């Protein structure tokens, strides 16, 4: 069978023609070069029927193989559950074309109500393209019959969808046998299969969020870097409330410019999506507008990238007016260049005759409205920025120094703020659980008072639009005299996390601000390992959850606010990054 992504489809209005006998079914596909009597033989296949309780009859199989050998092309039919042939197809020696009958995807837990019976000129069994079409079009069954040199049918290979099993295949294949020996009761078999598919689908939806498959392309990265990206994408999906069903990784030197993954991997993804009944596909790579459109058309599912996923998490967690405005601004800036690709109904607009008019006007109106909304949001955020600057100036007049807690997302910053100040702060074991900044007063052991602020967590490759939208919030960091750089000591990628945080601070011009490294979550490490790891990085080991190590944090922070301190001839806390 031709792959789903390479099939050429014929217009649905040419599927059926009336005839004096009721319904006359046209032949679709590669009829070029066939003789008139060969076309008539193919047309007569449309008058065939199969007993309702049989997958295929010996008579139909023989007619298919005889004409297939005569014209040296694959031939096939689609048969409904009454046993009537509804479509006749002819292809090439190695593939067959499918007609289009509208929206391809069947309902959740339902099958198409059609089975495909076609020939193979060689001795191959069901191909990957056959299984792809089975999964994508949700046929009742896919049957390929070997057309032997003498025109007689050889072995018949049969496959059908099934509820996803422990191996995750989702496809059952019957033992190859002669068509006459396919003696299972088709009606009972298909009824039981569809009931099981529906039951599995209902079970999945109870108490679960959206289901997704994650896709990662190595793009020349090392195995270690790829594993890191994959686990982080999985954690982001969890924070967004998504159930990750599977992770698909492809080793490629660079992403495919059209579909990110290659044609073979895209077919595997198609099968996986329809077998697992997922709601969306999440790519680790940022998708261009064309890539997003191509993938959505091929998969017939929502397709998003890492940036969209992060924006969605931010939208879920934004509580204040500032946060909501900033998230909306970032989302609109991301959507604007992709607006022309979002609605498939506008895909016909290519300019020239037939390409002008209301459709183009609607597109321009949508773009203008988005631009106007972006301008409005930017004005509102500037006003809020001025209000924050006024609040900061009042704090400055009071002479209270500011400490800002920074760090990778989900490192435990909010937990540390709550432990230090004994004030109620929202905490959750998810990435970007804290979006809106929080400020509290903190008294040091020697009665010095400071303002300590919690900020949004950082992440590698933070979307530029998000950084721009949150510029006003990040401005809060500029008045900080000291950064408490919180690191999740239990995470194996602490070096990457510290580098990502310092990279964001450098991008906004704050790499000169002193930092105090705080290695959090040492309670998750074996006894003594946390203290040793912290000592190697000149950090303070703490467990914010259990309030251990906090006294040393306050002592070190107070000393650093009073002036530089020296440990064994080094300056561990006032220096940064590679200068340490």
C-alpha positions in Angstrom: 0.0 0.0 0.0 1.2 3.5 -0.6 2.1 5.3 2.6 -0.4 7.8 4.0 2.0 10.6 3.4 2.5 9.7 -0.3 -1.0 8.7 -1.4 -2.6 10.7 -4.1 -6.3 11.0 -3.5 -9.1 11.4 -5.9 -12.1 13.8 -5.5 -14.9 12.4 -3.4 -17.6 13.5 -5.8 -16.4 11.0 -8.4 -16.8 8.0 -6.1 -20.2 6.8 -7.4 -22.2 7.0 -10.6 -25.8 6.0 -11.1 -26.4 3.2 -13.6 -29.4 1.3 -14.7 -28.5 -1.4 -12.2 -28.5 0.9 -9.2 -25.0 1.8 -8.2 -22.1 1.7 -10.7 -18.7 1.9 -9.0 -15.9 3.6 -10.9 -12.3 2.4 -10.9 -9.9 4.7 -9.1 -6.2 5.0 -9.5 -3.7 4.2 -12.2 -6.0 3.1 -15.1 -3.8 4.8 -17.7 -2.8 2.4 -20.5 -5.4 -0.3 -19.7 -7.5 -1.8 -22.4 -11.2 -1.2 -22.5 -12.0 -4.9 -21.6 -9.5 -4.7 -18.6 -11.3 -1.6 -17.3 -14.6 -3.3 -17.6 -13.3 -6.4 -15.7 -12.2 -4.0 -12.9 -15.6 -2.3 -13.0 -17.3 -5.6 -12.6 -15.5 -6.1 -9.3 -17.8 -3.4 -8.0 -20.8 -5.7 -8.4 -19.2 -8.4 -6.3 -20.2 -9.2 -2.8 -18.8 -11.4 0.0 -20.9 -13.4 2.5 -21.4 -11.1 5.5 -19.8 -13.6 7.9 -16.6 -14.0 5.7 -13.5 -11.8 5.5 -13.1 -12.6 1.9 -14.4 -15.2 -0.5 -12.3 -17.4 -2.8 -14.2 -16.1 -5.8 -13.3 -12.5 -5.1 -9.7 -13.3 -4.3 -9.3 -15.2 -7.6 -10.8 -12.4 -9.6 -8.5 -9.9 -8.0 -5.4 -12.0 -8.5 -6.2 -12.8 -12.1 -6.8 -9.2 -13.2 -3.8 -8.1 -11.2 -1.5 -10.5 -13.0 -2.9 -9.6 -16.3 -2.4 -5.9 -15.9 0.8 -6.3 -13.8 -0.5 -3.8 -11.2 -1.9 -4.1 -7.7 -5.7 -4.2 -7.5 -7.9 -3.9 -4.5 -11.4 -3.3 -3.2 -13.0 -1.9 -0.1 -15.8 -4.1 1.4 -18.4 -2.9 3.9 -19.9 -5.0 6.7 -22.8 -6.2 4.6 -20.2 -7.7 2.2 -20.8 -5.2 -0.6 -17.8 -3.8 -2.6 -17.9 0.0 -2.2 -14.6 1.0 -4.0 -12.4 -0.5 -6.6 -8.7 0.6 -6.8 -5.8 0.0 -9.1 -2.2 1.0 -8.5 1.3 0.3 -9.6 3.3 -3.0 -9.3 4.4 -2.0 -5.8 1.6 0.2 -4.4 -2.1 1.0 -4.6 -4.1 4.3 -4.4 -6.9 5.0 -2.0 -9.9 7.1 -2.8 -10.7 10.0 -0.4 -14.1 10.1 1.2 -13.8 13.1 3.5 -12.4 13.3 7.0 -10.3 10.2 7.4 -10.2 9.6 11.1 -13.0 7.6 12.6 -14.5 8.2 16.0 -12.6 7.2 19.2 -13.0 3.5 19.8 -14.7 3.0 16.4 -13.5 1.4 13.2 -14.1 2.6 9.6 -16.7 -0.1 8.8 -14.7 -1.1 5.7 -12.1 -3.7 5.1 -9.4 -3.4 2.4 -8.6 -6.4 0.2 -5.8 -6.0 -2.3 -3.1 -8.0 -4.1 0.7 -8.1 -3.9 2.5 -9.2 -7.1 5.5 -10.5 -5.1 5.7 -12.8 -2.1 5.9 -10.1 0.5 3.6 -10.1 3.5 1.8 -7.0 4.8 4.1 -4.0 4.4 4.6 -1.1 6.8 2.6 1.0 4.4 -0.3 -1.5 4.7 -0.1 -1.3 8.5 0.1 2.5 8.3 -3.1 2.7 6.3 -4.8 0.2 8.6 -4.1 2.4 11.6 -4.7 5.8 10.0 -7.9 4.9 8.1 -9.0 2.6 11.0 -10.1 -0.2 8.6 -11.9 -3.2 10.0 -9.1 -5.3 8.5 -6.3 -5.2 6.0 -5.9 -8.2 3.8 -3.2 -8.7 1.2 -3.3 -11.7 -1.2 -0.4 -13.0 -3.2 -1.1 -13.0 -6.9 0.8 -16.0 -8.2 2.3 -16.2 -11.7 -0.5 -18.4 -12.9 -3.1 -15.8 -11.7 -4.3 -18.0 -8.8 -4.4 -16.6 -5.2 -1.6 -17.6 -2.9 -1.4 -16.9 0.8 -3.6 -14.2 2.4 -2.1 -12.0 5.1 -4.6 -10.4 7.5 -4.1 -7.7 10.1 -6.5 -5.7 12.3 -6.3 -3.1 15.0 -6.6 -4.1 18.6 -6.4 -2.5 22.0 -2.8 -1.6 22.9 -1.2 -4.5 24.6 1.9 -4.8 26.9 4.1 -4.8 23.9 2.4 -1.6 22.6 1.9 -3.0 19.1 -1.9 -2.3 18.9 -2.1 -4.5 15.7 -2.9 -8.2 15.5 -1.9 -10.3 12.5 -3.5 -13.6 11.7 -1.5 -16.6 10.5 -1.1 -16.4 6.7 -3.4 -18.9 5.0 -5.3 -19.4 1.7 -8.3 -17.2 1.2 -10.7 -20.2 1.2 -9.4 -21.0 4.7 -10.2 -17.7 6.3 -13.2 -19.2 8.0 -13.6 -17.0 11.1 -17.0 -15.5 11.6 -16.4 -12.0 10.6 -19.5 -10.4 12.1 -18.9 -11.9 15.6 -15.2 -11.1 15.3 -15.6 -7.5 14.3 -18.3 -6.9 16.9 -16.2 -8.2 19.7 -13.1 -6.2 18.5 -15.0 -2.9 18.3 -16.5 -3.5 21.8 -13.1 -4.0 23.2 -11.7 -0.9 21.5 -14.6 1.2 22.8 -14.2 -0.2 26.3 -10.4 0.5 26.3 -11.0 4.1 25.0 -13.6 4.8 27.7 -11.3 3.4 30.4 -8.4 5.7 29.3 -10.5 8.8 29.5 -11.7 8.3 33.0 -9.7 10.5 35.4 -6.9 11.2 32.8 -5.6 14.3 31.1 -4.8 14.7 27.5 -2.7 11.9 26.0 0.4 12.7 24.0 3.4 11.2 22.2 6.7 13.1 22.6 9.0 13.3 19.6 12.7 14.1 19.9 15.2 14.4 17.0 18.9 14.1 18.0 20.1 16.6 15.4 23.7 15.7 16.0 23.5 15.8 19.8 25.1 13.2 22.0 23.2 10.4 23.6 23.6 12.2 27.0 22.2 15.5 25.7 19.3 13.7 24.0 18.4 11.8 27.1 18.5 15.1 29.1 16.2 16.9 26.5 13.8 13.9 26.5 13.4 13.8 30.3 13.0 17.5 30.5 10.3 17.4 27.8 8.6 14.6 29.7 8.6 16.7 32.9 7.2 19.7 31.1 4.4 17.6 29.8 3.6 16.4 33.3 3.5 19.9 34.5 1.0 20.8 31.8 -1.2 17.9 32.9 -0.4 15.7 29.9 -0.3 11.9 30.1 2.8 10.9 28.1 1.9 7.6 26.3 5.2 7.2 24.4 8.4 8.9 23.5 9.8 8.6 20.0 13.4 9.5 19.3 15.0 9.7 15.8 18.7 9.9 15.1 19.1 12.4 12.4 21.9 14.9 11.7 19.4 17.6 11.2 15.5 17.8 11.3 13.6 17.3 8.1 12.7 20.8 6.8 9.2 19.7 6.0 8.2 17.3 8.8 11.1 17.3 11.3 11.2 13.5 11.2 11.9 11.3 8.2 9.2 9.6 6.1 9.6 6.2 7.8 9.5 7.6 11.3 6.5 9.7 10.4 4.7 6.5 9.4 5.6 4.9 12.7 4.3 8.0 14.5 1.1 7.8 12.5 0.6 4.2 13.6 1.5 5.0 17.2 -0.9 8.0 17.4 -3.9 6.1 16.1 -3.2 2.9 18.0 -2.8 4.7 21.3 -5.7 7.1 20.7 -3.6 10.2 21.6 -4.9 13.8 21.6 -1.7 15.6 20.6 1.9 15.2 19.6 4.7 17.3 21.2 8.0 18.0 19.4 11.1 19.0 21.3 12.2 21.1 18.3 10.6 24.5 17.7 8.4 24.0 14.6 8.3 26.4 11.7 4.8 27.4 10.5 5.2 25.1 7.5 6.3 22.2 9.6 3.4 22.6 12.0 0.9 22.7 9.1 2.4 19.7 7.4 2.4 17.6 10.5 -1.1 18.6 11.5 -2.4 17.6 8.1 -0.6 14.3 8.1 -1.5 13.3 11.7 -4.9 15.0 11.9 -4.1 15.8 15.5 -2.9 18.9 17.4 0.8 19.3 17.0 2.7 21.6 19.3 6.4 22.3 20.1 8.4 22.8 23.3 7.8 26.6 23.2 4.0 26.2 22.9 4.1 23.7 25.8 6.0 26.1 28.0 3.6 28.9 27.1 0.6 26.7 28.0 2.2 25.9 31.4 2.6 29.6 32.0 -1.0 30.3 31.0 -2.2 27.7 33.5 -0.1 29.1 36.4 -0.6 32.8 35.8 -2.7 34.2 38.6 -2.0 38.0 38.8 -3.0 40.5 36.1 0.7 41.1 35.4 1.3 37.4 34.8 -1.8 36.9 32.6 -0.9 39.9 30.4 2.7 38.7 30.0 1.7 35.2 29.0 -1.0 36.4 26.6 1.6 38.8 25.0 4.1 35.9 24.6 1.4 33.7 23.1 0.3 36.3 20.6 3.8 37.0 19.5 4.3 33.3 18.9 1.0 32.9 17.0 1.3 35.9 14.7 3.8 34.6 12.2 1.9 31.3 12.1 -1.5 32.7 11.7 -1.7 32.1 8.0 -1.1 28.4 8.6 -3.6 27.8 11.3 -6.8 27.4 9.4 -6.7 24.7 6.6 -9.7 26.4 5.0 -7.4 29.2 4.0 -4.8 26.9 2.5 -6.4 27.5 -1.0 -5.3 31.2 -0.9 -2.4 31.4 -3.2 -3.1 34.7 -4.9 -4.3 35.4 -8.4 -7.7 34.4 -9.8 -9.8 32.7 -7.1 -7.2 33.5 -4.4 -8.6 37.0 -3.5 -11.7 38.1 -1.7 -13.2 37.3 1.7 -10.7 34.7 2.7 -7.8 37.0 2.3 -9.6 39.8 4.0 -10.4 37.6 7.0 -6.7 36.6 7.2 -5.6 40.2 7.2 -8.3 41.1 9.8 -7.1 38.4 12.1 -3.5 39.6 11.7 -4.5 43.2 12.4 -6.5 42.3 15.4 -3.6 40.3 16.8 -1.2 43.2 16.2 -3.6 45.7 17.8 -3.9 43.4 20.9 -0.1 43.0 21.1 0.2 46.8 21.0 -2.4 47.2 23.8 -0.8 44.6 26.0 2.6 46.2 25.6 1.1 49.6 26.7 -0.6 47.9 29.7 2.6 46.2 30.7 4.6 49.4 30.5 2.1 51.0 32.9 2.5 48.1 35.3 6.2 48.4 34.9 6.1 52.0 36.0 4.0 51.0 39.1 6.6 48.4 40.0 9.4 50.9 39.6 7.5 53.2 42.0 7.2 50.4 44.6 10.9 49.6 44.2 11.9 53.2 44.7 9.9 53.3 47.9 11.8 50.2 49.1 15.1 51.8 48.1 14.3 54.9 50.2 13.7 52.7 53.2 17.3 51.4 52.7 16.3 47.7 52.7 18.6 45.5 50.6 17.0 43.0 48.3 17.9 39.3 47.9 16.4 37.5 44.9 16.0 33.8 44.7 16.9 32.5 41.2 17.3 29.1 39.8 16.2 26.4 37.4 12.5 25.6 37.4 11.4 23.2 40.2 14.7 23.6 42.1 12.8 24.4 45.3 12.9 28.2 45.3 9.4 28.8 46.7 10.0 26.1 49.3 13.2 27.9 50.4 11.3 31.2 50.6 8.6 29.7 52.7 11.2 28.0 55.0 13.2 31.3 55.5 10.3 33.6 56.1 7.7 31.2 57.6 5.1 32.8 55.4 2.6 31.0 53.2 3.8 30.6 49.7 2.4 28.3 47.0 4.6 25.3 46.4 4.2 22.3 44.1 6.5 19.7 42.7 6.1 20.8 39.1 8.0 22.9 36.6 7.0 26.6 36.6 4.6 26.1 39.5 5.6 29.7 40.5 5.0 32.3 37.8 4.1 35.5 39.7 6.9 37.0 41.8 6.5 37.1 45.6 8.3 39.4 48.0 8.6 38.9 51.8 10.5 40.6 54.6 13.3 38.6 56.2 15.3 39.4 59.4 18.9 38.2 59.7 20.3 36.9 62.9 22.0 40.2 63.7 18.6 42.0 63.3 19.3 43.3 59.8 16.1 43.3 57.6 16.0 42.6 53.9 13.5 42.0 51.2 13.7 38.6 49.7 11.9 37.9 46.4 11.0 34.7 44.6 11.0 34.8 40.8 9.9 32.6 37.9 12.2 29.6 37.3 14.6 29.5 34.3 15.0 26.7 31.8 17.3 26.0 28.9 16.5 27.7 25.6 13.9 29.9 27.2 11.6 31.1 24.4 12.7 34.6 23.3 9.1 35.9 23.2 8.7 34.7 26.8 11.8 36.5 28.0 10.7 39.7 26.2 7.2 39.4 27.7 8.5 38.9 31.2 11.1 41.6 30.9 9.1 43.7 33.3 9.1 40.9 35.9 12.8 40.2 35.4 13.5 43.9 36.0 12.8 43.0 39.7 16.1 41.3 39.7 18.0 44.4 38.9 17.8 45.9 42.4 19.0 42.7 44.0 22.2 43.0 45.9 22.6 39.3 46.1 21.2 36.2 44.2 20.4 33.1 46.1 21.0 30.6 43.3 19.1 27.5 44.2 20.1 24.3 42.6 18.4 20.9 42.8 21.3 18.8 44.2 19.4 15.6 43.5 19.2 16.3 39.8 22.1 14.6 37.8 22.2 17.6 35.4 23.2 20.4 37.9 26.0 21.7 35.7 23.5 22.2 32.8 21.0 23.8 35.1 23.5 26.3 36.6 24.8 27.1 33.1 21.2 27.8 31.9 20.4 30.1 34.8 23.6 32.0 34.5 23.0 32.3 30.7 19.6 33.9 31.2 21.0 36.3 33.8 23.8 37.2 31.4 21.3 37.8 28.6 19.5 40.4 30.7 22.7 42.0 31.9 22.8 40.7 35.4 25.8 38.4 35.3 27.8 40.8 37.6 25.5 40.5 40.6 27.0 38.3 43.4 25.4 34.9 43.9 25.3 32.5 46.8 24.9 28.9 45.6 22.4 26.9 47.6 22.2 23.2 46.9 18.7 22.2 47.8 17.0 18.7 48.3 20.0 17.1 49.9 17.6 14.9 51.8 17.1 13.0 48.5 20.8 12.0 48.5 22.6 9.4 50.6 23.9 10.8 53.9 27.0 13.0 53.4 26.8 13.1 49.6 24.9 16.4 49.6 27.5 18.1 51.8 30.3 16.8 49.7 28.7 17.9 46.5 28.0 21.4 47.9 31.6 21.7 49.1 32.9 20.9 45.6 30.9 23.9 44.3 31.4 26.2 47.3 27.7 26.0 48.0 25.5 25.7 51.1 23.8 22.3 51.4 20.2 22.6 52.5 16.9 20.8 52.6 14.3 23.6 52.4 11.5 21.0 52.8 12.9 19.9 56.2 14.3 23.3 57.1 17.9 22.1 57.5 20.9 24.2 56.6 19.0 27.5 56.7 21.1 29.1 59.4 24.2 28.8 57.3 22.4 30.3 54.3 21.4 33.4 56.4 24.9 33.7 57.9 26.6 33.5 54.5 24.1 35.9 52.9 24.5 38.4 55.7 28.3 38.3 55.4 28.1 38.8 51.6 25.8 41.8 51.9 28.3 43.4 54.4 31.2 42.8 52.0 33.3 40.1 50.3 34.4 37.1 52.3 37.4 34.8 51.6 37.6 31.1 52.0 41.0 29.5 51.8 42.3 32.3 49.6 39.4 32.1 47.2 36.3 34.3 46.6 33.7 31.6 46.1 30.5 33.7 46.4 31.2 37.0 44.7 32.7 35.5 41.6 30.5 33.9 38.9 30.5 30.9 36.6 33.9 30.1 35.1 35.6 32.8 37.2 35.1 30.8 40.3 
